[in-house]
């Protein structure tokens, strides 16, 4: 006797692979301090950002216990191509070597070419992000290109999550760009820890 459709559906559901969860954190505090002086012109800030992208974490940075507890059983650990994210993954999830991927790198911060002004890096960060969101890219990645990269990054997380808990250490703004792309793939944020250093979000597949 052939099984009814409801029985067949139940059998299929019972053998279906689970997904996730996915935990995504921002990196810890880097050695290069965006709040410190001196004040810079736009060209100097561009050089500062290039150095920031190479900056490791401060030596005294320690992963919060809450994050470590959350990711201690992660099956897959990932990080961006930047050392601050890689060191974050190593300190938060020391049980596993992270896989590094530039697809998770931070969105660029190209400064607007404003002559005759000098600001702290933290101020240039704000001005550069606003300019970038409005199409200013200098010689780097545009906002349109970064959104496409966020789509690719979300898909990689989605594919990695089959029968696996995934932890990604990445960056504040790009992590935010991942949110709508993960939502499109069926993920829901069930814990939102904000965007500060070491903060994290947890996504479950619905």
VEXDO-156197 format. One record per residue (C-alpha): x, y, z; residue number from 1. Coordinates in Angstrom, 1 decimal, decimal comma. Example, Ala and Ser with C-alpha at 12.3 -4.5 7.8 and 13.67 -1.06 7.14 Angstrom:
// residues 2
<site c1="12,3" c2="-4,5" c3="7,8" pos="1"/>
<site c1="13,7" c2="-1,1" c3="7,1" pos="2"/>
END
This chain:
// residues 206
<site c1="0,0" c2="0,0" c3="0,0" pos="1"/>
<site c1="1,4" c2="3,3" c3="-1,0" pos="2"/>
<site c1="1,9" c2="5,9" c3="1,7" pos="3"/>
<site c1="-0,4" c2="8,9" c3="1,8" pos="4"/>
<site c1="0,9" c2="12,3" c3="0,9" pos="5"/>
<site c1="0,9" c2="13,4" c3="4,5" pos="6"/>
<site c1="3,0" c2="10,4" c3="5,5" pos="7"/>
<site c1="5,4" c2="11,0" c3="2,7" pos="8"/>
<site c1="5,7" c2="14,7" c3="3,8" pos="9"/>
<site c1="6,3" c2="13,7" c3="7,4" pos="10"/>
<site c1="9,1" c2="11,2" c3="6,3" pos="11"/>
<site c1="10,7" c2="14,0" c3="4,2" pos="12"/>
<site c1="10,6" c2="16,5" c3="7,0" pos="13"/>
<site c1="12,0" c2="14,0" c3="9,5" pos="14"/>
<site c1="15,1" c2="13,4" c3="7,4" pos="15"/>
<site c1="15,6" c2="17,0" c3="6,3" pos="16"/>
<site c1="18,9" c2="18,7" c3="7,2" pos="17"/>
<site c1="18,8" c2="21,3" c3="9,9" pos="18"/>
<site c1="20,5" c2="24,7" c3="9,4" pos="19"/>
<site c1="22,5" c2="26,9" c3="11,7" pos="20"/>
<site c1="22,3" c2="28,8" c3="13,8" pos="21"/>
<site c1="24,6" c2="31,5" c3="12,5" pos="22"/>
<site c1="26,4" c2="33,8" c3="14,9" pos="23"/>
<site c1="28,0" c2="36,9" c3="13,5" pos="24"/>
<site c1="30,2" c2="39,2" c3="15,6" pos="25"/>
<site c1="32,1" c2="42,4" c3="15,1" pos="26"/>
<site c1="35,8" c2="42,4" c3="15,8" pos="27"/>
<site c1="37,4" c2="43,5" c3="19,0" pos="28"/>
<site c1="39,1" c2="46,9" c3="19,5" pos="29"/>
<site c1="42,1" c2="47,4" c3="17,1" pos="30"/>
<site c1="45,4" c2="48,8" c3="18,0" pos="31"/>
<site c1="44,9" c2="51,8" c3="15,8" pos="32"/>
<site c1="42,5" c2="54,1" c3="17,6" pos="33"/>
<site c1="40,0" c2="56,1" c3="15,5" pos="34"/>
<site c1="39,4" c2="58,5" c3="18,4" pos="35"/>
<site c1="43,0" c2="59,5" c3="18,7" pos="36"/>
<site c1="44,7" c2="62,5" c3="17,0" pos="37"/>
<site c1="46,2" c2="64,1" c3="15,2" pos="38"/>
<site c1="43,6" c2="65,7" c3="13,0" pos="39"/>
<site c1="44,0" c2="64,7" c3="9,3" pos="40"/>
<site c1="43,2" c2="66,1" c3="5,9" pos="41"/>
<site c1="41,3" c2="63,8" c3="3,5" pos="42"/>
<site c1="44,5" c2="62,4" c3="1,9" pos="43"/>
<site c1="46,0" c2="61,6" c3="5,3" pos="44"/>
<site c1="42,8" c2="60,0" c3="6,4" pos="45"/>
<site c1="42,9" c2="57,8" c3="3,3" pos="46"/>
<site c1="46,3" c2="56,6" c3="4,4" pos="47"/>
<site c1="45,1" c2="56,2" c3="8,0" pos="48"/>
<site c1="42,2" c2="53,9" c3="6,8" pos="49"/>
<site c1="44,7" c2="51,8" c3="4,8" pos="50"/>
<site c1="46,8" c2="51,4" c3="8,0" pos="51"/>
<site c1="43,6" c2="50,6" c3="10,0" pos="52"/>
<site c1="42,8" c2="47,8" c3="7,6" pos="53"/>
<site c1="46,1" c2="46,2" c3="8,5" pos="54"/>
<site c1="45,8" c2="46,8" c3="12,2" pos="55"/>
<site c1="45,7" c2="43,9" c3="14,7" pos="56"/>
<site c1="43,7" c2="43,8" c3="17,9" pos="57"/>
<site c1="45,1" c2="45,5" c3="21,0" pos="58"/>
<site c1="47,2" c2="43,1" c3="23,0" pos="59"/>
<site c1="44,8" c2="43,4" c3="26,0" pos="60"/>
<site c1="41,6" c2="42,7" c3="24,1" pos="61"/>
<site c1="39,8" c2="39,7" c3="25,6" pos="62"/>
<site c1="36,6" c2="38,1" c3="24,1" pos="63"/>
<site c1="33,6" c2="38,6" c3="26,3" pos="64"/>
<site c1="32,5" c2="35,5" c3="28,1" pos="65"/>
<site c1="29,0" c2="35,7" c3="26,7" pos="66"/>
<site c1="30,4" c2="35,5" c3="23,1" pos="67"/>
<site c1="32,7" c2="32,7" c3="24,0" pos="68"/>
<site c1="29,9" c2="30,7" c3="25,6" pos="69"/>
<site c1="27,7" c2="31,3" c3="22,5" pos="70"/>
<site c1="30,3" c2="30,1" c3="20,0" pos="71"/>
<site c1="32,2" c2="27,4" c3="22,0" pos="72"/>
<site c1="30,2" c2="24,7" c3="20,1" pos="73"/>
<site c1="30,5" c2="26,2" c3="16,7" pos="74"/>
<site c1="31,1" c2="23,6" c3="14,0" pos="75"/>
<site c1="32,4" c2="26,1" c3="11,5" pos="76"/>
<site c1="34,4" c2="29,3" c3="12,3" pos="77"/>
<site c1="35,0" c2="31,9" c3="9,7" pos="78"/>
<site c1="36,6" c2="35,4" c3="9,5" pos="79"/>
<site c1="37,2" c2="38,1" c3="7,0" pos="80"/>
<site c1="40,6" c2="38,6" c3="5,4" pos="81"/>
<site c1="41,5" c2="41,3" c3="7,9" pos="82"/>
<site c1="43,8" c2="40,4" c3="10,8" pos="83"/>
<site c1="41,5" c2="42,2" c3="13,4" pos="84"/>
<site c1="38,7" c2="39,8" c3="12,5" pos="85"/>
<site c1="41,0" c2="36,8" c3="12,4" pos="86"/>
<site c1="42,3" c2="37,5" c3="15,8" pos="87"/>
<site c1="38,8" c2="38,1" c3="17,1" pos="88"/>
<site c1="37,8" c2="34,6" c3="15,8" pos="89"/>
<site c1="40,9" c2="33,1" c3="17,5" pos="90"/>
<site c1="40,1" c2="34,7" c3="20,8" pos="91"/>
<site c1="36,4" c2="34,1" c3="20,8" pos="92"/>
<site c1="36,5" c2="30,5" c3="19,4" pos="93"/>
<site c1="39,9" c2="29,1" c3="20,3" pos="94"/>
<site c1="38,7" c2="25,5" c3="19,8" pos="95"/>
<site c1="38,9" c2="25,8" c3="16,0" pos="96"/>
<site c1="41,0" c2="27,4" c3="13,3" pos="97"/>
<site c1="38,9" c2="29,9" c3="11,4" pos="98"/>
<site c1="38,6" c2="29,9" c3="7,6" pos="99"/>
<site c1="39,5" c2="33,3" c3="6,2" pos="100"/>
<site c1="37,6" c2="34,9" c3="3,3" pos="101"/>
<site c1="37,9" c2="38,4" c3="1,8" pos="102"/>
<site c1="34,2" c2="38,3" c3="0,9" pos="103"/>
<site c1="33,5" c2="39,2" c3="4,5" pos="104"/>
<site c1="35,8" c2="42,3" c3="4,6" pos="105"/>
<site c1="34,6" c2="45,6" c3="5,8" pos="106"/>
<site c1="32,9" c2="48,0" c3="3,3" pos="107"/>
<site c1="35,3" c2="50,7" c3="2,3" pos="108"/>
<site c1="35,5" c2="54,2" c3="3,8" pos="109"/>
<site c1="36,6" c2="56,6" c3="0,9" pos="110"/>
<site c1="36,8" c2="60,1" c3="2,3" pos="111"/>
<site c1="35,1" c2="62,9" c3="0,5" pos="112"/>
<site c1="37,8" c2="65,2" c3="-1,1" pos="113"/>
<site c1="37,1" c2="68,3" c3="1,0" pos="114"/>
<site c1="40,0" c2="70,7" c3="0,8" pos="115"/>
<site c1="41,2" c2="72,8" c3="3,7" pos="116"/>
<site c1="39,7" c2="70,8" c3="6,6" pos="117"/>
<site c1="41,3" c2="68,5" c3="9,2" pos="118"/>
<site c1="39,3" c2="66,1" c3="11,3" pos="119"/>
<site c1="39,9" c2="63,2" c3="13,7" pos="120"/>
<site c1="39,6" c2="59,7" c3="12,1" pos="121"/>
<site c1="36,3" c2="59,1" c3="13,8" pos="122"/>
<site c1="34,8" c2="62,2" c3="12,1" pos="123"/>
<site c1="36,2" c2="61,2" c3="8,8" pos="124"/>
<site c1="34,6" c2="57,7" c3="9,3" pos="125"/>
<site c1="31,2" c2="59,3" c3="9,5" pos="126"/>
<site c1="31,8" c2="61,6" c3="6,5" pos="127"/>
<site c1="33,3" c2="58,8" c3="4,4" pos="128"/>
<site c1="30,4" c2="56,4" c3="5,1" pos="129"/>
<site c1="27,8" c2="59,0" c3="4,2" pos="130"/>
<site c1="29,6" c2="59,9" c3="1,0" pos="131"/>
<site c1="30,1" c2="56,2" c3="0,1" pos="132"/>
<site c1="26,4" c2="55,5" c3="0,7" pos="133"/>
<site c1="25,7" c2="58,3" c3="-1,8" pos="134"/>
<site c1="27,9" c2="56,9" c3="-4,5" pos="135"/>
<site c1="31,4" c2="58,2" c3="-3,7" pos="136"/>
<site c1="34,0" c2="55,5" c3="-4,1" pos="137"/>
<site c1="37,3" c2="57,1" c3="-5,2" pos="138"/>
<site c1="39,3" c2="54,2" c3="-6,6" pos="139"/>
<site c1="37,7" c2="51,5" c3="-4,5" pos="140"/>
<site c1="34,6" c2="49,3" c3="-4,2" pos="141"/>
<site c1="31,3" c2="51,1" c3="-4,7" pos="142"/>
<site c1="28,2" c2="50,6" c3="-2,6" pos="143"/>
<site c1="26,6" c2="48,7" c3="-5,4" pos="144"/>
<site c1="29,5" c2="46,3" c3="-5,6" pos="145"/>
<site c1="29,6" c2="45,9" c3="-1,8" pos="146"/>
<site c1="25,9" c2="45,0" c3="-1,8" pos="147"/>
<site c1="26,6" c2="42,3" c3="-4,4" pos="148"/>
<site c1="29,4" c2="41,1" c3="-2,2" pos="149"/>
<site c1="27,0" c2="41,0" c3="0,7" pos="150"/>
<site c1="24,7" c2="38,8" c3="-1,3" pos="151"/>
<site c1="27,6" c2="36,4" c3="-2,0" pos="152"/>
<site c1="28,7" c2="36,4" c3="1,6" pos="153"/>
<site c1="25,2" c2="35,6" c3="2,9" pos="154"/>
<site c1="25,0" c2="32,7" c3="0,4" pos="155"/>
<site c1="28,3" c2="31,3" c3="1,7" pos="156"/>
<site c1="27,0" c2="31,4" c3="5,3" pos="157"/>
<site c1="23,7" c2="29,9" c3="4,2" pos="158"/>
<site c1="25,5" c2="27,0" c3="2,4" pos="159"/>
<site c1="27,9" c2="26,5" c3="5,3" pos="160"/>
<site c1="25,0" c2="26,2" c3="7,8" pos="161"/>
<site c1="23,7" c2="22,8" c3="6,7" pos="162"/>
<site c1="23,9" c2="20,6" c3="9,8" pos="163"/>
<site c1="26,3" c2="23,1" c3="11,3" pos="164"/>
<site c1="26,5" c2="26,0" c3="13,8" pos="165"/>
<site c1="28,5" c2="28,7" c3="12,1" pos="166"/>
<site c1="30,4" c2="31,6" c3="13,7" pos="167"/>
<site c1="31,7" c2="34,5" c3="11,6" pos="168"/>
<site c1="34,0" c2="37,3" c3="13,0" pos="169"/>
<site c1="33,8" c2="40,3" c3="10,7" pos="170"/>
<site c1="33,0" c2="44,0" c3="10,7" pos="171"/>
<site c1="30,4" c2="46,5" c3="11,9" pos="172"/>
<site c1="29,1" c2="48,0" c3="8,7" pos="173"/>
<site c1="29,4" c2="44,9" c3="6,5" pos="174"/>
<site c1="27,7" c2="42,8" c3="9,2" pos="175"/>
<site c1="24,8" c2="45,2" c3="8,9" pos="176"/>
<site c1="24,8" c2="44,8" c3="5,1" pos="177"/>
<site c1="24,5" c2="41,0" c3="5,6" pos="178"/>
<site c1="21,2" c2="41,3" c3="7,6" pos="179"/>
<site c1="18,8" c2="41,9" c3="4,7" pos="180"/>
<site c1="20,6" c2="39,4" c3="2,5" pos="181"/>
<site c1="20,3" c2="36,7" c3="5,2" pos="182"/>
<site c1="16,6" c2="37,6" c3="5,7" pos="183"/>
<site c1="16,0" c2="37,0" c3="2,0" pos="184"/>
<site c1="17,4" c2="33,5" c3="2,4" pos="185"/>
<site c1="15,0" c2="32,7" c3="5,3" pos="186"/>
<site c1="17,1" c2="33,7" c3="8,4" pos="187"/>
<site c1="15,7" c2="35,7" c3="11,3" pos="188"/>
<site c1="17,8" c2="37,6" c3="13,9" pos="189"/>
<site c1="16,8" c2="36,3" c3="17,3" pos="190"/>
<site c1="19,5" c2="38,1" c3="19,3" pos="191"/>
<site c1="20,7" c2="41,6" c3="18,4" pos="192"/>
<site c1="23,7" c2="42,7" c3="20,4" pos="193"/>
<site c1="24,3" c2="46,0" c3="18,5" pos="194"/>
<site c1="27,3" c2="47,2" c3="16,6" pos="195"/>
<site c1="30,0" c2="47,8" c3="19,3" pos="196"/>
<site c1="33,3" c2="46,0" c3="19,5" pos="197"/>
<site c1="32,8" c2="42,2" c3="20,2" pos="198"/>
<site c1="29,0" c2="42,6" c3="19,8" pos="199"/>
<site c1="27,2" c2="39,8" c3="18,0" pos="200"/>
<site c1="23,9" c2="38,7" c3="16,5" pos="201"/>
<site c1="22,4" c2="35,3" c3="16,3" pos="202"/>
<site c1="20,3" c2="34,1" c3="13,3" pos="203"/>
<site c1="18,0" c2="31,1" c3="13,1" pos="204"/>
<site c1="16,6" c2="29,6" c3="10,0" pos="205"/>
<site c1="12,8" c2="29,9" c3="9,8" pos="206"/>
END
